[in-house]
Amino acid sequence: MRKLARVVAYPVMVLAAVGVLSSFCLSLASFGAKPEIEKAAFRFLFPGIFVVWLPTILFMNLLTRDFKQRDLWKAALRGCPAWMRTAQWVVWGLAFVAFFLPFLWGSRPPAFPPSFLFFPSIFYSVSFCVAYSLLHVEKCDSERRCPNGHPISPAAKFCEECGAPAAPKGV
């Protein structure tokens, strides 16, 4: 199952990257543009979410099966570099700011605000990061060691061999 997931992760990652970039480009292009761009973008971006989201859920199940629910995001994104995890949360923030910006300006937003096209970027960025994490998690997990140098499992808080507290990631 894990081998099949790794094979599927590459196309999902590419589609998610295209989705994130398309979402940002089309939402920026739709400000002040004709409604046809918004309608075309809506038909293109939103169905694409379902193409990448189903594999993402399966990937997350593989990545988080040994972790507690409260550590879901930490477990799912543990194969990503720190800058990628931060970038994903920035995308989330930009999408919410872009959506509420017309309300803050006091103008009555149209029925389909152009800023709404930022929302697919949330799903696409999560899909990209989870697929990337799935592809790189084994290297990340194998490098985790306690202060005494013993290898420890990804979910362990203490070394199984000597009982020492687990060193933070990257130490």
Buried (B, 14 or more C-beta within 10 A) or exposed (E): EEEEBBEBBEEBBEBBBBBBEBBBEBBBBBEEEEEEBBEEBBEBBBEBBEBBBEBBEBBBEBBBEEBEEEBEBBBBBBBBBEEBBEBBEEBBEBBBEBBEBBEEEEEEBEEBBBBBBBBBBBBBBBBBBBBBBBBBBEEBBEEBBBEEEEBBEBBBEEBEEEEBEBBEEEE
